[in-house]
C-alpha cells in the first residue's frame, strides 16, 4: 500500500493528488545524481529581476531554468516548468524561494556541492565576521572575480540604469555604504511579516556586497519595481527625478517598515541619521532708526520663540552666483568652502523668511550626517541651478561650531563617506533630460583609502583631488570613533 506524504502547497502547482504520488514515488526510486548538471549555463543566469513566471506572470511558486535562465511557475505535470523541460529539453530548475534544485520532468531533487555557488548568488547570506571585514581599513586590498575573470571590489559594483533611474542608483549606493545600515541589511533574514520594500532592499544590499557574483554588476530592477508600487508611481524607472526627494521618502518609508515610531532611536534609520536642531524665531518689526542697508537682527528685548525639532538632513544654502559677469568671469565658476555655508547652523547667523528671523544650532548630531546643498530653486518660468562649487575636506570636518557643546557628546569630527554630484549641459537652469548623477564612495581607512566614482555601470577609481570639483548635492559624513 502506497505511503501517503503531505506536501506544502508551495512545492507544486497545477497537480492533482495522483500526479503528486507518482512524483513522490519517482523521488524514492531515482537518487540525485550528476545527470543533466553539465547542461547548466551560469552565464545565462540573472536573478536580479522580479521572480515572476515568463508565461503566467505570477510570482507564486516560481522556478528558474538553470539552462536558459527563464522563470516558470510550478514543477508539477501540468505546470509551465514541466512543459518547458519537455519542449526545450531543459531539465534543471531551481526554486527561487527555497533555492532547492530539481530535475524535470522526473521531478526528483538534486543535492550537489557544485550547485552551492548558484544558490549563493540567488540568496546570499553573510555572518558578522564578513561585516567586520567590510569595515576594516585594509578591505580594498582584496578583489573578487566574476565568471568572465573580471576583477571587482564587492560593494563597488555598477548598478544598471534601466531607463532613467540613475538618480535612485546613487542614493542606493550611498546608503549601502553606511556601515550600521549595511550590516543590518546584510545580516537580516526576513521571512515574516516585514514589508516587501524592506525585503527587497536587503536583497539588493546582499547582491551589491556579494564577493561571488557571476557578473560584476547588479540590476536594482526588483527593488525599484517595489519602490514604484510603494510610492504609488511617484518614483518610476522611466522618469528622471530628484535624489534628495527620493532619499527622504526612502528613509522615512524604511523607518516605518522597520517598526519605527516618532521616538528617538526607534529604528536603525533614526539611530543612524536622526539629529536634533534648535530653531530660534522672532517676528520682524521695522525700526524707524534702521539704516537703508541695515539688515534686521534679533531684538533681545522681545520674545524669541525656540523649538527643538528632529532632522534627517542638514539643508545648506549656497550663496547666489553673481548676476552680471564680464567675458573673463564667465569662465570662472564661483567657489565657497563648506565651513562658510555651514555657518547657517552656528546659532548666530540669521535668515529672514516670511516676515520672520531665524537662526539655527544643532543640539545633537547623529553618527552619520546627511548634508544637502540646495542647488535648485524654482521661479515662475524655470527651475534655476546654482553652479557654485563647494570645497570640503575628505577627512576631519569639524562640526564643533555648529553643535551645542555638551560633555555627553563625542567630538563632532566627521569623515566623508559618500558624495553625490549633478552634471548637466545647461549652465544656470535644470535640464532633467540631460542630467547625469554620479556618486563618489570611500573604500578603506586612512592608510589604504581609495575613492571610486560610480555612474550606473561605470566604476572607476578616482583621485581625491578631483572629488570636490563636481556640483555636490548630497553628502554623507561619518563621525570618527
C-alpha positions as CSV (number, residue, x, y, z in Angstrom):
1,X,0.0,0.0,0.0
2,X,1.4,3.3,-1.0
3,X,2.5,5.6,1.8
4,X,0.9,9.0,1.7
5,X,3.1,12.0,2.1
6,X,1.9,15.6,2.8
7,X,3.4,18.4,0.7
8,X,3.3,22.1,1.2
9,X,1.2,23.9,-1.4
10,X,4.3,25.9,-2.5
11,X,6.1,22.7,-3.6
12,X,3.9,22.2,-6.7
13,X,1.3,23.9,-8.8
14,X,-1.4,22.6,-11.2
15,X,-1.2,18.9,-10.0
16,X,-3.8,16.6,-8.6
17,X,-3.1,14.1,-5.8
18,X,-2.5,11.2,-8.1
19,X,0.2,13.1,-10.0
20,X,1.8,14.1,-6.8
21,X,2.0,10.4,-5.6
22,X,3.7,9.5,-8.9
23,X,6.3,12.2,-8.4
24,X,7.0,11.1,-4.9
25,X,7.4,7.5,-6.0
26,X,9.9,8.7,-8.6
27,X,11.8,10.6,-5.9
28,X,12.3,7.4,-3.9
29,X,13.4,5.4,-6.9
30,X,15.8,7.9,-8.5
31,X,18.5,9.3,-6.4
32,X,20.0,12.7,-7.0
33,X,22.9,12.4,-9.4
34,X,25.0,14.4,-11.8
35,X,22.6,13.7,-14.6
36,X,21.9,16.9,-16.6
37,X,24.1,19.1,-14.4
38,X,26.5,19.6,-17.2
39,X,23.8,21.5,-19.1
40,X,23.7,24.3,-16.6
41,X,24.7,27.6,-18.1
42,X,25.8,30.0,-15.4
43,X,26.4,32.8,-17.9
44,X,22.7,32.8,-18.7
45,X,21.5,33.2,-15.1
46,X,20.3,36.5,-13.9
47,X,18.4,36.6,-10.6
48,X,18.1,40.4,-10.4
49,X,14.7,40.7,-12.0
50,X,11.3,40.1,-10.5
51,X,10.7,36.5,-9.8
52,X,7.6,36.1,-12.0
53,X,6.7,33.4,-14.4
54,X,7.5,34.3,-18.0
55,X,4.2,32.8,-19.2
56,X,1.6,33.5,-16.4
57,X,3.4,36.5,-14.9
58,X,2.6,35.0,-11.5
59,X,5.1,35.3,-8.6
60,X,3.8,32.2,-6.7
61,X,5.8,29.1,-6.6
62,X,8.3,30.2,-9.3
63,X,11.2,28.2,-10.6
64,X,14.2,29.3,-12.7
65,X,15.6,27.2,-15.5
66,X,19.3,26.8,-15.0
67,X,19.9,26.2,-18.7
68,X,18.3,29.3,-20.2
69,X,17.6,31.5,-17.2
70,X,13.8,31.9,-17.8
71,X,11.3,31.7,-14.9
72,X,8.3,29.4,-14.9
73,X,5.6,28.6,-12.4
74,X,5.3,25.2,-10.7
75,X,7.0,21.9,-11.5
76,X,4.0,19.5,-11.5
77,X,2.9,17.6,-14.5
78,X,0.5,20.4,-15.7
79,X,2.9,23.3,-14.9
80,X,4.8,25.6,-17.2
81,X,8.2,24.5,-15.9
82,X,7.2,20.8,-16.7
83,X,6.2,21.8,-20.2
84,X,9.4,23.8,-20.7
85,X,11.5,20.8,-19.7
86,X,9.9,18.6,-22.3
87,X,9.6,21.0,-25.2
88,X,13.0,22.7,-24.8
89,X,14.9,19.7,-23.4
90,X,16.0,21.8,-20.3
91,X,15.9,19.7,-17.2
92,X,17.4,21.5,-14.2
93,X,15.3,24.0,-12.3
94,X,15.8,25.9,-9.0
95,X,13.0,27.1,-6.7
96,X,13.5,30.8,-6.5
97,X,12.2,30.9,-2.9
98,X,13.8,27.9,-1.3
99,X,16.9,27.6,-3.6
100,X,16.2,23.8,-3.9
101,X,17.2,22.3,-7.3
102,X,15.1,19.7,-9.1
103,X,15.4,17.7,-12.4
104,X,12.3,17.8,-14.6
105,X,10.2,16.1,-15.9
106,X,11.3,13.3,-13.5
107,X,10.7,15.6,-10.5
108,X,13.5,14.5,-8.2
109,X,15.6,16.9,-6.1
110,X,19.3,17.3,-6.7
111,X,21.8,17.9,-3.9
112,X,25.3,18.5,-5.2
113,X,28.1,20.8,-3.9
114,X,28.7,22.2,-7.4
115,X,25.3,24.0,-7.1
116,X,26.1,25.9,-4.0
117,X,27.5,28.9,-5.9
118,X,24.2,29.3,-7.8
119,X,22.2,29.2,-4.5
120,X,24.6,31.8,-3.0
121,X,24.1,34.1,-5.9
122,X,20.3,33.7,-5.8
123,X,20.1,34.2,-2.0
124,X,23.4,35.2,-0.5
125,X,23.8,35.1,3.3
126,X,26.5,36.6,5.5
127,X,27.8,36.4,9.0
128,X,29.1,39.1,11.4
129,X,32.7,38.3,10.6
130,X,32.2,39.2,7.0
131,X,30.6,42.5,8.0
132,X,33.6,43.2,10.2
133,X,35.9,42.6,7.2
134,X,34.0,45.2,5.2
135,X,34.6,47.8,7.9
136,X,38.3,47.1,8.2
137,X,40.7,49.7,7.0
138,X,42.5,47.2,4.7
139,X,39.3,46.0,2.9
140,X,40.1,47.4,-0.6
141,X,43.3,45.2,-0.9
142,X,41.2,42.1,-1.8
143,X,39.4,41.8,-5.1
144,X,36.8,39.3,-6.4
145,X,36.4,37.9,-9.9
146,X,33.2,37.1,-11.9
147,X,32.7,34.3,-14.4
148,X,34.5,36.3,-17.1
149,X,37.5,36.7,-14.8
150,X,36.8,40.4,-14.5
151,X,38.0,41.8,-11.2
152,X,35.7,43.8,-9.0
153,X,35.5,45.1,-5.4
154,X,32.3,43.9,-3.6
155,X,30.2,46.9,-2.7
156,X,31.7,49.0,-5.5
157,X,29.9,47.5,-8.5
158,X,27.8,49.1,-11.2
159,X,24.0,49.4,-10.9
160,X,22.1,49.0,-14.2
161,X,20.3,52.1,-15.4
162,X,17.2,50.5,-16.8
163,X,15.9,53.8,-18.3
164,X,16.2,56.9,-16.2
165,X,16.8,55.7,-12.7
166,X,20.4,56.9,-12.1
167,X,19.1,59.4,-9.5
168,X,17.9,56.4,-7.5
169,X,21.1,54.4,-8.1
170,X,23.3,56.9,-6.5
171,X,21.1,57.1,-3.4
172,X,21.2,53.3,-3.1
173,X,24.9,53.2,-3.3
174,X,25.3,56.0,-0.7
175,X,23.0,54.3,1.8
176,X,24.6,50.9,1.3
177,X,28.0,52.3,2.4
178,X,26.7,53.5,5.7
179,X,28.1,50.7,7.9
180,X,25.3,50.3,10.5
181,X,22.6,50.2,7.9
182,X,24.7,48.0,5.6
183,X,25.3,45.5,8.4
184,X,21.7,45.4,9.4
185,X,20.6,44.6,5.9
186,X,23.4,42.0,5.3
187,X,22.8,40.1,8.5
188,X,19.0,40.2,8.1
189,X,16.9,37.1,7.5
190,X,13.4,38.4,6.6
191,X,10.8,35.7,6.2
192,X,8.0,37.1,8.3
193,X,5.6,40.0,8.0
194,X,8.2,42.5,7.0
195,X,7.3,44.8,4.1
196,X,8.3,43.8,0.6
197,X,10.2,47.0,0.2
198,X,12.5,46.2,3.2
199,X,13.0,42.6,2.0
200,X,14.0,43.7,-1.5
201,X,16.3,46.4,-0.2
202,X,18.0,43.8,2.0
203,X,18.2,41.5,-1.0
204,X,19.8,44.2,-3.1
205,X,22.3,45.0,-0.4
206,X,23.4,41.4,-0.3
207,X,23.9,41.3,-4.0
208,X,25.9,44.6,-4.1
209,X,28.2,43.3,-1.4
210,X,28.4,39.7,-2.7
211,X,32.0,38.5,-3.3
212,X,30.8,35.6,-5.5
213,X,28.8,37.4,-8.3
214,X,28.5,35.8,-11.7
215,X,28.6,39.2,-13.3
216,X,30.4,42.2,-11.8
217,X,27.3,44.3,-11.9
218,X,23.8,44.3,-10.3
219,X,20.4,45.4,-11.5
220,X,18.2,47.1,-9.0
221,X,15.1,46.3,-11.1
222,X,13.4,44.1,-8.4
223,X,13.8,46.7,-5.7
224,X,12.8,49.7,-7.9
225,X,9.7,47.9,-9.0
226,X,8.6,47.7,-5.4
227,X,9.6,51.4,-5.0
228,X,7.2,52.2,-7.8
229,X,4.4,50.3,-6.1
230,X,5.1,51.6,-2.6
231,X,5.3,55.3,-3.8
232,X,2.1,54.8,-5.9
233,X,4.0,55.7,-9.1
234,X,5.9,58.8,-7.8
235,X,9.3,57.2,-8.3
236,X,9.4,55.4,-11.6
237,X,12.2,53.7,-13.7
238,X,11.4,55.7,-16.8
239,X,11.3,59.2,-15.3
240,X,14.2,61.3,-14.1
241,X,13.8,62.6,-10.6
242,X,15.4,64.3,-7.6
243,X,17.7,62.1,-5.5
244,X,17.1,64.4,-2.4
245,X,13.3,63.8,-2.6
246,X,13.8,60.1,-3.2
247,X,16.3,59.8,-0.3
248,X,13.8,61.5,2.1
249,X,11.0,59.2,1.0
250,X,13.1,56.1,1.2
251,X,14.4,56.8,4.7
252,X,11.0,57.6,6.2
253,X,9.4,54.6,4.5
254,X,12.2,52.2,5.7
255,X,11.9,53.7,9.2
256,X,8.2,52.9,9.2
257,X,8.6,49.4,7.8
258,X,11.2,48.6,10.5
259,X,8.6,49.4,13.1
260,X,10.0,52.8,13.9
261,X,8.0,55.5,15.7
262,X,8.5,59.2,16.5
263,X,10.7,58.2,19.4
264,X,14.5,58.6,19.2
265,X,16.4,55.5,18.1
266,X,13.2,53.6,17.4
267,X,14.8,52.1,14.2
268,X,18.2,51.7,12.7
269,X,17.3,54.7,10.4
270,X,16.8,57.1,13.3
271,X,19.7,55.8,15.4
272,X,22.0,56.4,12.4
273,X,20.8,59.6,10.7
274,X,18.5,61.5,13.1
275,X,19.8,64.5,14.9
276,X,18.1,67.4,16.8
277,X,18.1,71.1,15.7
278,X,17.3,74.2,17.8
279,X,15.4,76.9,15.9
280,X,15.0,80.4,17.3
281,X,12.5,82.6,15.6
282,X,11.3,86.2,16.0
283,X,8.9,88.4,14.1
284,X,10.5,91.1,12.0
285,X,9.5,94.6,13.1
286,X,10.6,97.6,11.1
287,X,12.7,100.0,13.2
288,X,12.4,103.7,12.3
289,X,16.1,104.3,13.2
290,X,17.4,101.5,11.0
291,X,19.6,102.4,8.1
292,X,18.7,101.8,4.5
293,X,21.1,98.9,4.1
294,X,20.9,97.6,7.6
295,X,19.8,94.0,7.9
296,X,17.1,93.1,10.5
297,X,18.5,91.4,13.6
298,X,17.2,89.7,16.7
299,X,15.9,92.0,19.4
300,X,16.7,90.6,22.9
301,X,14.1,92.9,24.4
302,X,11.3,90.9,22.6
303,X,10.3,87.3,23.0
304,X,12.2,84.7,21.0
305,X,10.3,81.5,20.1
306,X,12.6,78.5,20.5
307,X,11.7,75.0,19.3
308,X,13.7,71.8,19.0
309,X,13.0,69.5,16.1
310,X,14.5,66.3,14.8
311,X,16.2,66.2,11.4
312,X,17.5,63.6,8.9
313,X,19.1,66.2,6.6
314,X,21.1,69.3,7.1
315,X,19.9,71.6,4.3
316,X,22.7,74.0,3.3
317,X,22.1,77.2,1.3
318,X,24.5,78.2,-1.4
319,X,25.4,81.9,-2.0
320,X,23.7,83.2,-5.2
321,X,26.1,83.5,-8.2
322,X,26.9,87.0,-9.5
323,X,24.1,88.3,-11.7
324,X,26.4,90.3,-14.1
325,X,29.7,88.8,-15.3
326,X,32.2,90.1,-17.8
327,X,33.8,87.9,-20.6
328,X,36.5,86.8,-18.2
329,X,34.3,85.9,-15.2
330,X,32.0,83.8,-17.4
331,X,34.8,81.2,-17.5
332,X,35.2,81.2,-13.7
333,X,32.9,79.1,-11.5
334,X,32.3,80.6,-8.1
335,X,33.6,78.6,-5.1
336,X,32.9,78.6,-1.4
337,X,34.2,76.5,1.5
338,X,31.9,74.1,3.3
339,X,32.6,75.9,6.6
340,X,31.2,79.1,5.2
341,X,27.9,77.6,4.1
342,X,27.6,75.5,7.3
343,X,27.7,78.8,9.3
344,X,23.9,78.8,8.9
345,X,24.0,76.4,11.9
346,X,26.4,78.4,14.2
347,X,23.5,79.8,16.2
348,X,24.5,83.4,15.3
349,X,23.8,83.8,11.6
350,X,20.3,85.0,10.9
351,X,18.0,84.3,8.0
352,X,14.9,86.2,7.1
353,X,11.9,84.3,5.7
354,X,8.2,85.1,5.5
355,X,8.4,88.0,7.9
356,X,10.5,86.1,10.5
357,X,14.1,86.0,11.5
358,X,15.5,82.6,12.2
359,X,18.8,81.2,13.5
360,X,19.8,77.5,13.9
361,X,22.0,75.4,16.1
362,X,22.4,71.7,16.3
363,X,21.5,70.2,19.7
364,X,22.7,66.7,18.8
365,X,24.4,65.3,15.8
366,X,23.8,61.7,14.6
367,X,26.6,59.2,13.9
368,X,26.1,59.9,10.2
369,X,25.2,63.4,9.0
370,X,23.5,63.9,5.6
371,X,24.1,67.3,4.2
372,X,22.0,68.6,1.3
373,X,23.3,71.5,-0.8
374,X,20.3,73.4,-2.2
375,X,21.3,73.9,-5.8
376,X,17.9,74.2,-7.4
377,X,15.3,77.0,-6.9
378,X,12.0,77.4,-8.8
379,X,10.7,80.6,-10.2
380,X,7.7,81.3,-12.3
381,X,9.2,80.1,-15.5
382,X,12.1,77.6,-15.0
383,X,14.0,75.8,-12.3
384,X,17.3,77.5,-11.8
385,X,20.6,75.8,-10.9
386,X,23.3,77.3,-8.8
387,X,26.7,76.1,-10.2
388,X,28.7,77.2,-7.2
389,X,31.4,74.7,-6.3
390,X,31.7,73.7,-2.6
391,X,35.2,72.8,-1.4
392,X,35.5,70.4,1.5
393,X,38.0,68.2,3.3
394,X,37.6,64.4,2.8
395,X,38.6,63.8,6.4
396,X,38.4,65.8,9.6
397,X,35.4,68.1,9.1
398,X,34.9,69.7,12.5
399,X,31.2,70.4,13.4
400,X,32.2,71.9,16.7
401,X,30.9,75.4,15.8
402,X,27.5,74.1,14.7
403,X,26.5,72.0,17.7
404,X,25.9,72.9,21.4
405,X,28.9,71.9,23.5
406,X,27.9,69.3,26.0
407,X,30.2,66.9,27.8
408,X,28.0,63.9,27.0
409,X,28.5,64.2,23.2
410,X,31.5,62.7,21.4
411,X,33.9,65.0,19.5
412,X,31.9,66.2,16.4
413,X,34.7,65.4,13.8
414,X,33.4,63.7,10.6
415,X,34.9,61.9,7.6
416,X,33.2,61.8,4.2
417,X,31.7,58.5,3.1
418,X,29.7,59.4,0.0
419,X,29.3,62.4,-2.3
420,X,26.5,62.6,-4.9
421,X,27.1,65.1,-7.7
422,X,25.0,66.6,-10.5
423,X,26.1,67.1,-14.1
424,X,24.1,68.8,-16.8
425,X,24.7,70.5,-20.1
426,X,22.6,73.5,-19.0
427,X,24.6,76.2,-17.2
428,X,22.1,78.0,-15.0
429,X,18.9,76.0,-15.5
430,X,17.9,72.5,-14.6
431,X,17.8,70.1,-17.5
432,X,16.3,66.9,-16.3
433,X,16.5,65.2,-19.6
434,X,20.3,65.5,-19.9
435,X,21.2,65.2,-16.3
436,X,23.9,62.8,-15.1
437,X,24.1,61.7,-11.5
438,X,27.4,60.3,-10.0
439,X,28.4,59.1,-6.6
440,X,31.9,59.1,-5.0
441,X,32.4,56.4,-2.5
442,X,35.2,55.9,0.0
443,X,36.8,52.5,0.5
444,X,39.0,51.6,3.4
445,X,40.6,53.5,6.2
446,X,43.1,56.3,6.2
447,X,46.1,54.1,5.4
448,X,44.5,52.2,2.5
449,X,42.0,54.8,1.5
450,X,40.7,54.7,-2.1
451,X,37.9,56.6,-3.8
452,X,35.6,55.3,-6.5
453,X,33.3,57.2,-8.9
454,X,30.2,55.2,-9.9
455,X,27.9,56.3,-12.7
456,X,25.4,53.4,-13.4
457,X,27.6,50.6,-14.8
458,X,30.8,52.7,-14.9
459,X,33.1,52.1,-11.9
460,X,36.4,54.0,-11.8
461,X,39.0,54.7,-9.2
462,X,39.3,58.4,-8.9
463,X,41.9,60.9,-7.4
464,X,41.0,62.5,-4.2
465,X,41.7,66.0,-5.6
466,X,39.0,65.6,-8.2
467,X,36.1,64.8,-5.9
468,X,35.1,68.4,-4.8
469,X,35.2,69.7,-8.4
470,X,31.7,68.3,-9.1
471,X,28.4,70.0,-8.2
472,X,27.8,68.2,-4.9
473,X,24.1,67.8,-4.0
474,X,24.2,65.2,-1.2
475,X,26.9,64.1,1.2
476,X,27.1,61.6,4.0
477,X,29.6,62.2,6.8
478,X,30.7,59.5,9.3
479,X,31.6,60.5,12.9
480,X,35.0,59.3,14.0
481,X,35.0,56.8,16.8
